[in-house]
Structure formats: C-alpha cells, structure tokens
C-alpha cells in the first residue's frame, strides 16, 4: 500500500466525522472535471504533493540527502448559513481530528519517519 492509501485508510478508521467519506486524487479529479462537489459532506480527498529534499550532506565517497513525501488532505464542507460560521467550526474540528490521527503516526515500521504537520489553511 502507498502512503496516500495508508492515509486514506487511517482517516477512514480514525476520523468518525468524515463517516468514511475519504478518497484519493482520482475521485477529486473526476469531480473537478464534472464541476461538482461531493454528494455528501464533509468529505476529504488525500493527494500526493511531491517530495521535498532536505539539506544534502557529503561524506567521503558518499552523498546523502533526506527527503520527505508530502501529502495534502483537502476537506469539502457545505454551509447553509449566511456567515459560514457553522462550517468553519466543523472544519476546525475536522482539522483537529485529522492532525490527531496523522501527525506523529508512522504507517509501517520500516519507514524511518513519522508524519508531521507542515501547514493548515482555510480557503
């Protein structure tokens, strides 16, 4: 299983507020193609963002550079109130639950690092 699939499984198991409505980039791309939103919200989509390289270190005859795989979780919520306040409260609670479920977690023992939060943003 890849990291995106691992995160999807983790969110389905650990974030009851999403009620299992967690999928990957393919589902999000299809919704965007149709200019649609998920039928039921809240929903989450997990996407690979790429790999970030750390500072390289050189040893005699060796090259070493740490890397980090970056993954995004995109939340979709509907708001039916004029101010959107209820959706913001719901989004903040879901973000907190996602951070608790994923930050510090390592999907398999053979991986050398745990997930860490880099950024959270409401748009």
Backbone as a ProteinNet text record, in pm:
[ID]
protein_1_A
[PRIMARY]
XXXXXXXXXXXXXXXXXXXXXXXXXXXXXXXXXXXXXXXXXXXXXXXXXXXXXXXXXXXXXXXXXXXXXXXXXXXXXXXXXXXXXXXXXXXXXXXXXXXXXXXXXXXXXXXXXXXXXXXXXXX
[TERTIARY]
85.3	0	90	55.5	131.7	91	166.9	139.9	1.4	-41.2	-174.2	-281.8	-271	-367.9	-363.3	-243.5	-230.4	-302.9	-287.3	-353.2	-504.2	-550	-694	-751	-685.2	-731.5	-730.3	-627.1	-615	-728.8	-756.2	-863.2	-999.5	-1020.8	-1148.1	-1167.1	-1057.7	-1065.7	-1068.2	-1001	-978.5	-1057.3	-1121.5	-1193.2	-1341.7	-1417.7	-1558.5	-1639.3	-1595.9	-1667.3	-1671.6	-1581.8	-1583.3	-1669.3	-1713.5	-1801.2	-1753.1	-1621.9	-1567.6	-1562.7	-1602.5	-1602.4	-1464.3	-1370.9	-1232.5	-1190.1	-1136.5	-1091.8	-966.9	-922.1	-796	-809.4	-698.2	-687.9	-776.4	-791.2	-872.3	-1016.9	-1073.2	-1211.3	-1223.5	-1124.6	-1127.6	-1115	-1028	-1012.1	-1141.4	-1210.9	-1337.7	-1443.5	-1450.2	-1545.4	-1513	-1386	-1346.5	-1381	-1362.3	-1396	-1544.8	-1627	-1772.4	-1819.3	-1724.6	-1756.9	-1860.1	-1832.5	-1926.6	-1859.9	-1941.2	-1895.3	-1936.7	-1877.1	-1923.6	-2072.5	-2141.6	-2284.9	-2315	-2228.6	-2246.5	-2119.4	-2134.5	-2019	-2039.9	-1933.9	-1797.2	-1737	-1642.9	-1567.7	-1422.1	-1333.8	-1191.1	-1130.3	-1032.4	-954.6	-807.4	-737.1	-595.1	-515.9	-421.5	-344.3	-194.3	-117.4	28.1	69	155	200.8	340.2	414.4	550.1	648.6	773.7	882.4	964.1	995.9	1081.9	1216	1321	1455.2	1508.1	1580.9	1646.6	1787.2	1862	2000	2085.7	2157.7	2245.2	2368.9	2416.7	2541.4	2636.9	2761.4	2861	2959.1	2982.4	3086.2	3181.2	3295.8	3392.5	3333.2	3317.3	3265.7	3117.4	3044.1	2900.2	2823.2	2701.1	2609.8	2485	2438.1	2318.5	2230.3	2101.3	2005.1	1873.9	1825.8	1696.4	1586.4	1479.2	1364.4	1237.1	1136.3	1004.8	898.7	814.3	697.5	590.2	530.8	429	292.3	195.2	58.8	-35.8	-140.4	-242.4	-373.4	-446.9	-583.7	-672.4	-759.6	-849.9	-988.8	-1043.3	-1177.3	-1279.3	-1394.9	-1506.5	-1623.7	-1677.5	-1794.3	-1893.5	-2020.5	-2124.7	-2170.2	-2200.1	-2251.6	-2385.1	-2483.8	-2616.5	-2653.8	-2557.6	-2588.3	-2516.6	-2567.5	-2518.1	-2373.4	-2330.3	-2194	-2092	-2138.3	-2046.3	-1984.1	-2029.1	-1972.5	-1980.6	-2093	-2108.3	-2008.7	-1986.1	-1889.9	-1748	-1716.1	-1581.8	-1559.9	-1659.3	-1648	-1630	-1708.1	-1697.7	-1561.3	-1514.2	-1383.4	-1272.7	-1277	-1173.4	-1173.1	-1290.5	-1298.3	-1242.3	-1275.5	-1223.2	-1071.8	-1023.4	-878.4	-808.3	-860.6	-801.1	-800.2	-910.9	-919.8	-821.6	-805	-710.5	-568	-534.7	-399.7	-372.5	-467.7	-451.1	-431.8	-505.7	-497.9	-368.1	-311.6	-199.3	-65.5	-62.5	65.2	127.7	252	323.4	304.5	221.3	189.8	284.7	327	408	330.1	296	211.5	273.8	404	469.8	602.5	644.4	768.7	893.7	890	1009.4	1031.3	930.9	951.3	1032.5	1115.7	1208.9	1157.1	1044.2	993	843.3	795.3	651.2	596.6	466.1	401	411.4	427.2	425.5	344.5	285.9	205.6	297.1	279.7	354.2	269.8	139.5	56.5	-90.2	-171.5	-316.7	-370.4	-468	-518.9	-665.7	-746.2	-886.6	-897.8	-964.6	-983.4	-1129.3
-117.1	0	123.6	226.5	350.2	443.9	551.2	644.8	708.5	744.4	804.8	705.9	581.9	478.5	454.8	459.6	444.1	556.6	679.4	793.2	784.1	745.9	728.8	627.4	513.8	410.3	461.6	535.2	589.5	688.5	777.9	875.4	808.5	707.8	634.7	568.8	517.5	446.2	539.6	654.6	737	867.7	909	1037.2	1011.1	982.7	949.2	1063.2	1186.6	1299.5	1295.4	1218.7	1203.7	1085.6	1003.8	889	805.2	786	703.8	773.1	900.2	973.3	1031.9	944.1	982.5	907.8	980	915.7	986	945.4	994.1	1097	1121.2	1224	1193.8	1067.9	1031.5	1075.5	1054	1096.3	1248.1	1318.1	1464	1514.9	1456.1	1497.6	1477.6	1366.8	1341	1443.9	1477.5	1579.7	1714.5	1748.3	1875.2	1875.7	1762	1751.8	1778.7	1729	1747.2	1878.9	1955.9	2079.7	2052.8	1950.9	1905.3	1904.6	1891.9	1871.8	1732.2	1680.8	1551.8	1558.8	1450.3	1446	1465.8	1412	1422.8	1482.2	1582.3	1640.8	1634.4	1640.1	1666.3	1545.7	1577.7	1474.5	1518.1	1422.5	1453.1	1380.8	1445.3	1384.5	1394.5	1285	1278.5	1275.5	1369.2	1382.7	1382.6	1323.4	1336	1474.1	1542.5	1674.9	1671.3	1566.1	1556.9	1521.5	1546.4	1514.2	1640.4	1669	1782.4	1727.9	1788.5	1746.5	1832	1768.6	1839.9	1879.3	1927.6	1968.5	1844.3	1842.6	1728.3	1731.4	1613.2	1601.8	1515.4	1551.8	1475.9	1407.9	1285.3	1208.5	1160.3	1121.1	1075.2	963.1	991.5	891.1	863.8	941.1	916.5	1047.4	1036.1	1150.3	1108.8	1193.7	1161.7	1285.4	1264.2	1373	1316.7	1376	1335.1	1388.4	1312.8	1355.7	1334.8	1411.3	1396.8	1389.1	1289	1281.2	1370.9	1454.8	1546.9	1507	1510.4	1469	1577.3	1603.7	1702.1	1631	1685.7	1641.8	1762.6	1750	1858.5	1825	1914.5	1895.7	1973.5	1914.3	1983.1	1981.4	2100.1	2114.5	2207.1	2184.3	2275.7	2360.2	2484.3	2573.1	2628.9	2617.3	2667.3	2791.2	2844.5	2967.9	3084.2	3202.5	3320.1	3353.8	3331	3369.6	3258.6	3135.5	3023.1	2981.6	3040.1	3011	2864.8	2801.3	2659.9	2573.8	2606.1	2528.8	2549.3	2671.7	2696.9	2617.1	2615.9	2536.1	2388.4	2340.6	2200	2172.3	2263.6	2246.6	2241.8	2330.6	2332.5	2202.8	2150.9	2023.8	1909.1	1908	1802.5	1815	1935.9	1955.7	1903.7	1937.7	1887.8	1735.5	1672.3	1525.8	1464.2	1526.4	1476	1487.1	1599.5	1617.3	1512.4	1491.5	1390.8	1251.7	1221.5	1088.8	1066.1	1170.7	1150.1	1200.4	1316.8	1372.3	1280.6	1245.2	1155.3	1008	977.1	838.8	790.3	666.7	600.9	478.9	473.1	364.7	226.1	215.6	85.1	99.2	-3.6	4.9	28.6	-11.8	4.9	148.2	234.7	375.8	442.8	536.5	595.3	720.8	771.9	893.4	890.7	977.2	987.9	1108.4	1107.8	1222.8	1341.8	1459.5	1582.3	1686.5	1777.7	1883.1	1993.1	2030.5	2141.5	2268.2	2251.9	2370	2332.1	2424.1	2410.5	2545.2	2543.1	2669.1	2652.5	2750.6	2753.3	2839	2786.6	2863.6	2867.7
0	0	0	-74.9	-78.3	33.8	49.8	158.5	147.8	27.6	12.9	56.6	11.9	51.9	203.1	260.6	405.9	479.5	432.4	497.5	479.9	362.3	340.1	440	452.8	546.2	690.1	725	860.7	889.8	796.9	818.6	825.9	742.1	748.1	883.9	939.9	1067	1188.4	1179.8	1298.6	1305.6	1197.1	1197.7	1169.4	1274.3	1255.1	1193.1	1207.5	1148.6	997.3	937.3	791.6	747.3	841.6	813.7	695.9	684.2	576.8	441.3	433.6	305.9	279.5	254.1	225.9	100.6	2.9	-119.7	-170.3	-286.8	-339.5	-449.9	-515.8	-619.1	-739.2	-774.3	-890.4	-874.8	-756.3	-731.3	-735.3	-679.4	-682.7	-825.8	-903.8	-1043.8	-1121.6	-1097.6	-1166.7	-1126.4	-997.6	-953.6	-1017.8	-1025.1	-1087	-1236.1	-1301.9	-1442.9	-1464.5	-1371.2	-1380.9	-1318.7	-1260.9	-1190.8	-1081.8	-1001.2	-899	-762.4	-659.7	-523	-479	-370.4	-318.7	-285.9	-306.7	-279.4	-131.6	-46	98.9	156.3	241.6	308.4	458.8	535.9	494.5	423.3	338.4	266.1	260.8	241.7	233.5	115.1	54.4	-53.6	-15.9	-32.6	2.1	-127.1	-139.3	-263	-234.5	-323.8	-311.9	-363.3	-288.8	-331.1	-392.1	-365.2	-418.3	-309.3	-339.4	-246.7	-224.2	-98.9	-64.8	-18.6	-66.2	-26.5	86.4	176.1	284.5	243.3	337.2	311.7	286.2	174.7	147.4	237.6	268.9	344.9	264.2	266.3	191.7	284.7	257.9	325.5	217.2	254.5	156	72.8	-57.4	-149.7	-138.8	-57.3	-40.3	-52.5	-94.4	-98.2	-23.6	66.1	143.3	150.5	127.8	138.1	190.6	296.3	349.3	257.8	245.4	166.7	247.8	212.9	275	166.8	175	86.6	147.7	65.7	114.7	61.8	152.4	121.9	171.3	94.7	134.2	161.9	256.5	283	255.4	156.6	118.7	171	251.4	307.2	226.2	206.9	142.6	239.6	265.8	352.7	285.4	311	263.9	382.2	354.6	458.6	412.9	500	465.3	545.7	624.1	695.5	627.7	646.2	573.7	605.6	728.5	767	745.2	731.1	717.2	848.6	958.1	1089.7	1129	1099.7	1135.4	1058.7	932.3	852.6	903.3	946.6	999.6	1127.1	1215.1	1337.7	1304.8	1209.3	1168.9	1105.7	1022.3	957.7	1061.9	1158.4	1262.1	1341.9	1374.7	1447.9	1364	1235.1	1147.5	1129.3	1113	1100.1	1224.6	1341.8	1466.5	1469.4	1430	1430.6	1331.1	1215.3	1115.1	1166.9	1228.5	1283.6	1391.5	1479.6	1584.6	1523.5	1417.3	1355.2	1279.9	1220.5	1128.7	1182.3	1245.3	1291.5	1396.3	1375	1465.1	1434.7	1338.5	1303.1	1194	1205.7	1103.9	1055.6	925.3	876.4	887.5	869.3	876.5	949.6	1020.7	1097.4	1011.1	884.6	801.6	753.3	767.1	732.8	842.3	803.5	900.1	968.3	929.2	991.4	1005.9	1091.6	1114.4	1038.7	1015.8	954.9	1048.6	988.9	1067.6	992.1	1067.4	1007.3	955.7	830.5	773.3	767.1	736.6	715.8	720.8	767.5	759.6	715.8	625.5	571.3	534.9	569.8	529.9	405.4	301.5	178.2	141.7
[MASK]
+++++++++++++++++++++++++++++++++++++++++++++++++++++++++++++++++++++++++++++++++++++++++++++++++++++++++++++++++++++++++++

